[in-house]
Structures are given as C-alpha cells and as structure tokens.
Amino acid sequence: MVLGIGEGSIDLTLDKQSYVAGETINGTIRLNLPKPIHSKGITAKFYAEIKSGKHRAVAYLTTVQVSGEKDYSQGGPLYQFSIKIPLEVIPPKPEPGILGAFVNILQHRHIFGWYVVATLEVPMGIDMDRKIQITVLDPDGKPI
C-alpha cells in the first residue's frame, strides 16, 4: 500500500453535537482495519481552532489516552472515552458600554471552530484520524 492508502480508517461517534462549557464529551471509537497494525496507541483530543489574520492555532487542548501501544486488529472492540470541556472556554463578561461591546466582538471572532479528533498513531506511517466539529455553549446557551 502506498502512503497509507487502504490501511484503514476510524469511526468516531459522540453522544451529542452541542455541549455547555464544563460538560463532559462522551465518545466511541471504532477501528476499520483491513489487517492487523501495530500502533503507539489511540488518543482523543478536544480543542478550539483560533484564527488570527491568516494564521490558525490551537487553544484549550485537552488530550486523553484511550488505549496504549499494542497490535490492533480488524473487528476489534469499541473504545470509549470522556473529555471534560474546561470552564476556561467561557469568555469573561465584557465591561458595559461601547468599548465593552467592541472587546466582546473581538473575543468571539477569533474562535474558528471547536473539534474532537480521534487518532490511531501509526509509527513509521501515516496516522489515522477522524475529526468532528462540535458546538460549545456558555451557561446562557449562547455559542462560544
């Protein structure tokens, strides 16, 4: 197989699509492998992608080790994970007035999207991953 093509894939399922800051994301990972593969392990990550001008960066990164280094085979088990969304993702309340409104707009414009990604780390090969975009809400139910 060339450059990881045909090596398999990952299915990622989350318990819901929208979460309030402080809630826990519960997910399930299923590996679709045509043959056994040795891996450094399976990880799940939660993060925000932020945009500043033409550049993108990652913020609020939380990573959990779902399963460790071993040989993974076709038709293996489902892998469950949980990630708590940190309360720090809630932006501070702006000061009242025009300046406060302007600061609030600037704070909200930088978040490009919230994501959960599951990765099967393949040594000396191309990692397999699946990414899902989610919605994160403040306690008032407004998207962050």
ABEGO torsion letter per residue (X at the ends): XBGGBGAEBBBBBBABABBBBGBBBBBBBBBBBABBBBBAEBBBBBBBBBBBEABBBBBGBBBBBABBBBBBBBGBBBBBBBBBBBAAABBBBBBBEAAAAAAAAAAAAABABBBBBBBBBBBGBBBBBBBBBBBBBBAAGBBX
